[in-house]
């Protein structure tokens, strides 16, 4: 099933695969996407695709797009380069892509009334539920909390990836984890 969910200048195109039951209401999923996109300085109006799926689909995507075997919890497919978003703590800036004053690259112009599509996020609800229940959830992979908390973390995490955030460099990982915690209302 698919639903477009509108929140201000944002549209979240939510798709829930057959056999999947979300522990988080649709409106709360959309709020998490919008909060992360706004915190990352994403251009608006814009849209984001959010797909709730199973391990099997994530394993296929992981293999075909990243060359990795097995499922993962979340994959993001950004359509804009990281330089299209404002700089953030820890990110190494390629000055040739953003100009001498480190300003973001402007997104291409769209016809009036059209939303820029930032990309798509695919999450294994099956894996999120298992990770949360087995105490392998959270940012550190050792948190036992509700499947709803884990799913909201993955939605937030995936949205930040769409907006040019990453966690390869330690400084950027620390900044990303801090922003995720703030967006989710966690102090740790």
MONOR-V828946 format. One record per run of one state. SS is the DSSP state (@ for helix, = for strand, . for the rest). FROM is the first residue (numbers start at 1). LEN is the number of residues. If there is no record, write none. Layout:
BEGIN
<<SS:FROM:LEN> <SS:FROM:LEN>>
END
This chain:
BEGIN
<<.:1:1> <=:2:6> <.:8:2> <=:10:7> <.:17:9> <@:26:14> <.:40:6> <=:46:8> <.:54:1> <@:55:12> <.:67:7> <=:74:5> <.:79:3> <@:82:3> <.:85:10> <@:95:4> <.:99:17> <=:116:9> <@:125:9> <.:134:3> <=:137:1> <.:138:5> <=:143:1> <.:144:3> <@:147:16> <.:163:7> <@:170:15> <.:185:4>>
END
